[in-house]
Every structure is written in structure tokens, then in C-alpha cells.
């Protein structure tokens, strides 16, 4: 029986992870499509995209305040069998995300006004950055709500619907990018602004499709119901307690990426353009890491909601090994074909060399990060995220920051040593997360039981076995 349950855990995590990886990879493909066409606008355009993206992802760390809380709350509520409670939690989280989206848009606007002018970049890159930023902020109003509905669909068994919405949005983005950037017929197009509009319109389409899937009530949880519109301070507090540590994790990671982007820009346009292209390629592959981890965290939440922590303890390490090995096969082209991949986006020899070198280092780093995030999934699925924040702080503040400062002090900071420091940091993160999982700090009372204090008159239903 334990072997059957362990196999069921791995099968569930693999299925959810596969669909999540597809959805995330498709979502991130917007970035690849953008950079493919934007790079043709000339030198400086990839640098502008890299800077804007680093700022967007830094602002999106705020999204994790609510987003991180939705994974365990949705999954544990669904695992308990209480569909009414599940629909209530989903709508409450969605309303919080709508408010948060407006806050994030304001934060990005502040970056464009006061931080963007501080970057040491050329006039062309600066002009592209200003133009792109005037439109792309709209995506921050859409991404929070869309990501919440995608998480809800995966928790309810609608991962195929989430993947379908992502694929259709990508196809729309692919069709719009060349037309809006370069024009058609006598219309000259919008340049880099067209890339921003293509992203915003495609994200709007994905949001509508996800909302439509939830509104059809095929999964038994009635989300868009007036009965779910109530003031729930206990639930909001639970979401914040779960999400704040992971928001800190995202802030640390994106601050690191923003710092790396700024350092890369100081190495010259060729290196910063190569990094900008390479970072987009790595970001695309990282979506597979993220998907594998989401599959694990949702499955952890489902099992904890059903009272099966023993299965998680046995099965997650095996899934971490299998998932990392599978991802290694995906990352192999980065090590072998780095220059050729960058050459798909630009023919500048110096940019190709810089981007290829970055990708070769990141092939190893991404494999290590896969193990790191899968072990973190135990804490995320349980909603006990403080150890994840501590591990992230140890990685970036205890290892990477001192290493980069030491390299700069020794006058040894160059692209290769910077990428090496990032790879060592990933190795430390994988080791820390594995040790924390083994220590067992993720084991606690399921959150679906705790959150029921908000509605004591509605007992949790147990799933049939």
C-alpha cells in the first residue's frame, strides 16, 4: 500500500507538473517571441527589454504575498473534498489579486520615473526602455488575476484548461508581435511599443479564457458566486502569513537579477545584449523548473489535506531526483549549443559569444535550482514558508553577495566569474533545501483545517478512498 501511494504521489506531481510546465513555458514564450523580434530593432533594444523585465519581475514579488498562499489553500481545500469552501477561497484570493495588481502597476511606474534613469546605458537603449515601459505596465493589472485562476484550475483538476488558455494566448502573441512591431503594408508599426502591446493583449486573452473555464463550474467549485463576497479577515491573514515569506524569496531573487542586469550592463553593450538574450532563453527553461515544483507543491497540499503526510515524506525525495534528472536532459542543449541558440536572435559575434558563455554556466545552475525548488515544494504545499525564505537569504546574502563583493574587491569581477558565483549559489540552495526538508519543519496541521475556523458551521468533507 505505501508503494502504491508513493507512486500515486509521483504520478500526480508529474501530471500536474507537466501541464504546469507547459503553461508556464508558453506564458514565458511571450518573452522569447518579444526578444526574437525586438533584437531586430538594433543594438540596445535587448538591453532595454532585459532592464524592463528585471523591474517587472521584481515588482511581481508583491504578487507572491497572495499568490504563494493560494497554492496550499486551494490544494488543501480541494484535497479535503469541500468544494464550497474551495470556491470561496478562490474568489477571495482573486479579489485580493485585483487590488494588488493596481499597487504593482504604481510600483513599476515609480521604477520608470526614478530608477530607470540611473542605468548606465546608451541613448538608444534608454529610448527603447522609456517607450516599452509606457505600455507594459498594463500587464501588471492582468498577471495577478490570471495567475490566480490558473492555480485554481490546477488545484481543481483543470490543468488542461489552464494549459489550453496559455497556448492560445501564445499563438495570439506570436501573430501580433511582427505586425505591431514592424507594421504591415503601408503602416510602419509601433517599434518596441508594439511588442509591449502584443504581450498585454495576449495576457488579456489568457485571463478571459481562464475566467470562462472557472465560470462553467465543471470542477464542482462555484467560484463566481455572490455568496463568496464576504469580509474574511482570518483568511486574508492566513494568505499573508503564507505569502509574505515567499514574497521575500521572490524579492531577493529579483533583486539579485536586477543587480546582475546592472552589472552586466557595466560590461558593455555586447555583453549586456548577450545576457539579455541568454536570460530570456534561461527564463524559458526555468519555467520547466517552476512547473515541476508547482506539481510537487500542489500534490503536497492535496496529500496534506487528506492527512497523508507520511506519503509526502517518502515520495518527495524520489520525485526530486527524477524531476531533476528529467530537467537535466532539457538543459543539456544550453551547455552544448549555447552560441547557436543566441545566434537565432542576433548575428553580432561579440553578443553571441557573451550569451553563449552565460548559457553554459546556467545549464548547471538550472539543474541545481530544480532540486532546490522541488524540496521547497514541501514547505509551500504545507504553507510553512519561513524556512524557504531563510534558505533564500542564505543563498543570496550569505553566499552570492559576499562572493561578488570579493571578486570586485580583487578586481576579478568579469562575466565568467559572475556566472560562476551564480552557479555556486544554486548548489548551496539545493543542499540547504534538502537538509531543511529532512529536518521536517514542513510538517504541521493542514491549513484547510485551520482556515475552517472562519466557518465552523461547515465541516470539511473527507474524500472517498
ABEGO torsion letter per residue (X at the ends): XAAAAAAAAAAAAAAAAAAAAAAAAAAAAAAAAAAAAAAAAEBGAAAAAAAAAAAAAAAAAAAAAAAAAAAAAAAAAAAAGBAAAAAAAAAAAAAAAAAAAAAAAAAAAAAAAAAAAABBBBAAAAAAAAAAAAAAAAAAAAAAAAAAAAAAAAAAGAAAAAAAAAAAAAAAAAAAAAAAAAEBEABAEAEAAAAAAAAAAAAAAAAAAAAAAAAAGAAGBBABBAAABBBBAAAAAAAAAAAAAAAAAAAAAAAAAAAAAAAAAAAEAAAAAAAAAAAAAAAAAAAAAAAAAAAAAAAAAAAAAAGBAAAAAAAAAAAAAAAAAAAAAAAAAAAAAAAAAAAAABABAAAAAAAAAAAAAAAAAAAAAAAAAAAAAAAAAAGBAAAAAAAAAAAAAAAAAAAAAAAAAAGABBAAAAAAAAAAAAAAAAAAAAAAAAAGAABBBBAAAAAAAABAABBBBBBBX
